[in-house]
Each structure stands twice: as structure tokens, then as C-alpha cells.
Amino acid sequence: MKKGFLFISCEEAKHICDKSQYNEATLWEKIELNIRYTWCKFTRAYVKKNRQLSSMVKKSKVDCLKNNEREVLKKTFEKELTKQD
């Protein structure tokens, strides 16, 4: 599909939306995204879901395993697997 001066494809809009969430999009890309956003319901839906996802990730209080805890878990898992053989 040929790209117009101000018009971008849905795939390009999704890519720019993702970049914009991480402050990596240029001003021109944001302008192109906003133009597409005004008339494309699929782009609006994607932007909305992307914002919700980013918000949920920021709000989450995920506590990850420390390296030593991960190693203990891995060793225990491998030990249990060898018992089953």
C-alpha cells in the first residue's frame, strides 16, 4: 500500500503508538498517529487498549524472585523431574 504524505497504515499507527508509550516517537510520527486516530476506529481501539495495558503494568506491584531464590526453585524442580523418571 502506498503511503500518503499524512496518511499511515494501521500497522504503522500501531508501531508509532507503541513507540509513543515509551517516549520514543518523533513529533512528526505523533502528528501522523493523531491524524489516523481521528478517523480510524481500529487505531482508536488499539491506542485505548495500549494505554490501559501500560497503566496496569505501572500500577502492578509485582515482586520478582531474586537470583538465589530462582536457583533454589530451579534445583528443586530439576530434582523432582529426575525422581519421576
N, C-alpha and C positions, 0 to 999 in steps of 0.2 A: 504494500500500500504506500502510495506516495505521500510524503509528509508535506503539509502546507506550511506557510510562514508562521501562523499562530496555532495551528491545529496539530495535536499529537494523538497518537493511537492510545487505546485503552491500556495496552501493555506498557507504553512509555509513561502514562499517567500513574500507573501502579508503581513503577520503578522510582519515579520522582517523588511520589507520596512517601515511599519507604525512606528515601534519602532525606526528605524534609523532616521526618520524625527524628532523625539524628543530626539535624542541622548541617547536612552535607549538600543540600540543593542550592544551586545558584539562584540569584534573584530572577533571572530570565526563566529558569525552569519552574519556579514558583508561579510566575505570571502565566506561563503556558498551562500549568496544572489548574490554576484558578479559572482560566477560560474554559477548559474542558469540564471542570467541576460545575460550572453554571448550567450546562445543558445535557450532561450525561448522568443518568440515574445510576449506572453501574459504577462510575467513578465516585459519585457521592456515597454510595453504599460501601465501597472499598475504603474510602477515607474515614468514614464513620467507624467501621469495624477496626481499622488500624489504630485509630485514636483510643478506642475502648481497650484494645489489647495492650497498648503502651501504658495506659492508665492503670490497668490491672497489674501489670508487671511492676510498675513503680510502687503500687500500694502493697504488694505482697511482702510478707515477712519471711521469706524462705531462708531457712538456716541449713546451709550445706555441710556435708561431712568434712572433717579435717582429714588431711592426708593419712595420718596414722590410723584414724578410725576406718577409713576406706580400706586400708591394707588389712586390718584385722577382719573386716567383713569379707573381703576377697578370699583370705586364707580360710576362713570358716566355710565359705561357700564351696571352695575347691575341695576341702576336706569332706564335706557332705556329699559332693559329687563322686568322689573316689569310693566312699562307703557303698554307694548304690551299685557300683559295678561288680 
